[in-house]
Amino acid sequence: MRTPIDEVTVPTGLKWGRPFDLQFKKARISGTARDAGNTGYTDILRTGLLLGVIAANGELAQWDPTATDGTHRIAGIMPKALKMTRNSTSEDRLISVIVG
């Protein structure tokens, strides 16, 4: 049974200035990215999650200020919720993220 993302996320009203001033960049999100703060649904990255770049492959993953793999530097922000698994298997995703 497929769980709709809207049932497990809370709208945050993410606003970063005027909509036409936002800059978006296409990026690949690593299938291993997890949102530890999304209790019970860590495979769903929530709107507003900060992302860092994994230096080894250039993919984005959740920001981790204590990491040494490159994700300690903020590279983007999730503009909408995104499920990172399909049929219980991690899967990379291509999405446009907010960049500064």
C-alpha positions as CSV (number, residue, x, y, z in Angstrom):
1,M,0.0,0.0,0.0
2,R,1.4,3.4,-1.0
3,T,1.4,6.1,1.7
4,P,0.7,9.6,0.3
5,I,3.4,12.0,1.4
6,D,0.9,14.6,2.5
7,E,-0.3,12.3,5.3
8,V,3.1,12.2,7.0
9,T,4.4,15.7,6.5
10,V,3.4,19.0,8.0
11,P,3.2,22.1,5.8
12,T,5.7,24.6,6.9
13,G,4.9,27.6,4.8
14,L,8.5,27.7,3.5
15,K,9.2,31.2,2.3
16,W,12.6,32.5,1.3
17,G,11.9,36.0,0.1
18,R,9.8,36.8,-3.0
19,P,9.0,33.7,-5.2
20,F,10.5,35.2,-8.3
21,D,13.8,35.8,-6.5
22,L,14.3,32.2,-5.7
23,Q,17.0,30.3,-7.6
24,F,16.6,26.7,-8.4
25,K,19.2,24.2,-9.5
26,K,18.7,20.6,-10.7
27,A,20.4,18.2,-8.5
28,R,20.5,14.5,-7.8
29,I,19.5,13.5,-4.2
30,S,21.2,10.4,-2.9
31,G,18.9,7.5,-2.3
32,T,20.6,7.1,1.1
33,A,19.5,10.5,2.2
34,R,17.4,10.4,5.4
35,D,15.5,13.0,7.5
36,A,16.2,11.9,11.1
37,G,13.8,14.5,12.4
38,N,10.8,13.0,10.5
39,T,10.0,10.4,13.2
40,G,8.7,7.2,11.8
41,Y,9.2,8.3,8.2
42,T,12.9,9.0,7.9
43,D,12.8,8.0,4.2
44,I,10.7,11.1,3.4
45,L,12.7,14.3,3.1
46,R,10.6,17.2,4.4
47,T,10.1,20.7,2.9
48,G,12.9,23.0,4.1
49,L,15.5,20.2,4.9
50,L,19.0,21.6,4.4
51,L,21.1,19.6,2.0
52,G,24.9,19.2,1.6
53,V,26.9,17.8,-1.3
54,I,28.6,14.4,-0.9
55,A,32.1,15.2,-2.2
56,A,32.8,11.7,-3.6
57,N,29.9,11.6,-6.1
58,G,28.3,15.1,-6.2
59,E,24.9,13.9,-5.0
60,L,23.0,15.8,-2.3
61,A,22.1,14.4,1.1
62,Q,20.9,15.7,4.4
63,W,23.1,18.4,5.9
64,D,25.3,17.1,8.7
65,P,27.4,19.8,10.5
66,T,29.7,17.1,12.0
67,A,30.4,15.2,8.7
68,T,33.6,15.2,6.8
69,D,32.3,13.9,3.5
70,G,31.2,17.3,2.2
71,T,27.6,17.3,3.6
72,H,28.8,19.7,6.3
73,R,28.5,22.5,3.8
74,I,24.9,23.6,3.0
75,A,24.3,23.4,-0.8
76,G,20.5,23.7,-1.1
77,I,17.1,23.5,0.5
78,M,14.3,21.0,-0.2
79,P,11.5,22.9,-1.8
80,K,8.9,20.1,-1.3
81,A,8.7,16.7,0.4
82,L,10.3,13.8,-1.4
83,K,10.1,10.0,-0.7
84,M,13.5,8.4,-1.1
85,T,12.4,4.7,-1.3
86,R,10.3,2.8,-3.8
87,N,9.2,-0.8,-2.9
88,S,11.5,-0.6,0.2
89,T,14.5,0.1,-2.0
90,S,16.5,3.3,-1.8
91,E,16.5,5.3,-5.0
92,D,18.3,8.4,-6.2
93,R,16.0,11.2,-7.2
94,L,16.5,14.1,-9.6
95,I,14.8,17.3,-8.4
96,S,15.3,21.1,-8.5
97,V,16.5,22.5,-5.1
98,I,16.6,26.0,-3.8
99,V,20.1,27.5,-3.8
100,G,21.4,30.8,-2.5
